[in-house]
Amino acid sequence: MDYTRGEWGIEEDNLGCKNIVAKNQTIFSCEKIGYTTGLSIERQDRANALLIASAPNMYDALKAWDNYASANYPKNMTLKRIAWELTEKAIAKAEGRKP
C-alpha cells in the first residue's frame, strides 16, 4: 500500500481551516475536507479532520489484528497485546485525545 508514511496531524490556519499534514507536507487541504463557519459545524470540521488524520493509525491497528488472527499460540498473545495498543492509539487520536 502506497500512502504518506509517518504521523499525520492537523494544522489550523488563521481562518480556522484544518489541513491534514505529515512531514511538513499537506496531505489534505481545507478545500478537500471542507470548511464552514459557525460553531457547531466547526466542531464537526475538526472531528472530520481528526478522523482523517488518524487513518494511518487505523491502518496499522487493522494490520496488527490481521497478524494476530493468522498467528498461533503463544506468539498470538503478544500480537494481540500489540493490536490492542495500536487500536487504543488510533481511537484516541480520532477522538482528539492523548493515548
C-alpha positions as CSV (number, residue, x, y, z in Angstrom):
1,M,0.0,0.0,0.0
2,D,1.4,3.4,-1.0
3,Y,0.5,6.3,1.2
4,T,2.3,9.1,3.0
5,R,4.0,7.3,5.9
6,G,4.5,8.8,9.3
7,E,2.4,10.5,11.9
8,W,-0.4,12.6,10.4
9,G,-1.7,15.7,12.2
10,I,-3.8,18.8,11.9
11,E,-2.6,22.3,11.2
12,E,-5.1,25.1,11.5
13,D,-4.6,28.4,9.7
14,N,-5.6,31.8,11.0
15,L,-9.0,31.4,9.3
16,G,-9.8,28.1,11.1
17,C,-9.1,25.9,8.1
18,K,-7.9,22.5,9.2
19,N,-5.3,20.9,6.9
20,I,-4.0,17.3,7.3
21,V,-0.2,17.3,7.3
22,A,2.7,14.8,7.6
23,K,6.4,15.5,7.4
24,N,5.7,19.2,6.7
25,Q,3.7,18.2,3.7
26,T,0.0,18.9,3.2
27,I,-1.9,15.6,2.7
28,F,-5.4,17.1,2.5
29,S,-6.2,20.8,2.4
30,C,-9.1,22.6,3.7
31,E,-10.7,22.7,0.3
32,K,-10.7,18.9,0.1
33,I,-12.1,18.1,3.6
34,G,-14.5,21.0,3.8
35,Y,-14.6,24.2,5.8
36,T,-17.6,26.0,7.1
37,T,-18.2,28.8,9.5
38,G,-20.3,28.5,12.6
39,L,-19.6,27.0,16.0
40,S,-21.4,23.7,15.7
41,I,-20.2,23.0,12.1
42,E,-16.7,24.0,13.0
43,R,-16.7,21.2,15.7
44,Q,-17.8,18.8,13.0
45,D,-15.0,20.0,10.7
46,R,-12.4,19.4,13.5
47,A,-13.9,15.9,14.1
48,N,-13.7,15.1,10.4
49,A,-10.1,16.3,10.3
50,L,-9.2,14.2,13.4
51,L,-10.7,11.2,11.8
52,I,-8.8,11.6,8.5
53,A,-5.5,12.3,10.4
54,S,-5.9,9.0,12.3
55,A,-6.2,6.9,9.1
56,P,-2.6,5.7,9.2
57,N,-3.0,4.7,12.9
58,M,-6.2,2.8,12.0
59,Y,-4.4,1.0,9.1
60,D,-1.6,0.0,11.5
61,A,-4.2,-1.3,14.0
62,L,-6.0,-3.4,11.4
63,K,-2.8,-4.9,10.1
64,A,-1.9,-5.8,13.7
65,W,-5.2,-7.6,14.1
66,D,-4.7,-9.4,10.9
67,N,-1.2,-10.5,12.1
68,Y,-2.8,-11.7,15.4
69,A,-5.5,-13.6,13.6
70,S,-3.1,-15.5,11.5
71,A,-0.6,-16.4,14.3
72,N,-0.6,-19.4,16.6
73,Y,-0.3,-19.6,20.4
74,P,1.8,-18.4,22.2
75,K,3.0,-15.8,19.7
76,N,-0.5,-14.6,19.0
77,M,-0.8,-13.4,22.7
78,T,2.0,-10.9,22.1
79,L,0.4,-9.8,18.8
80,K,-3.0,-9.4,20.5
81,R,-1.5,-7.0,23.0
82,I,0.2,-5.0,20.2
83,A,-3.1,-4.9,18.3
84,W,-5.0,-3.6,21.3
85,E,-2.3,-0.9,22.0
86,L,-2.4,0.3,18.3
87,T,-6.2,0.2,18.4
88,E,-6.4,2.4,21.5
89,K,-3.9,4.8,20.0
90,A,-6.0,5.1,16.8
91,I,-9.2,5.6,18.6
92,A,-7.7,8.2,20.9
93,K,-6.3,10.1,18.0
94,A,-9.6,10.0,16.1
95,E,-11.3,11.4,19.2
96,G,-8.7,14.1,19.8
97,R,-7.3,12.6,23.0
98,K,-3.9,11.5,24.1
99,P,-3.4,7.7,24.0
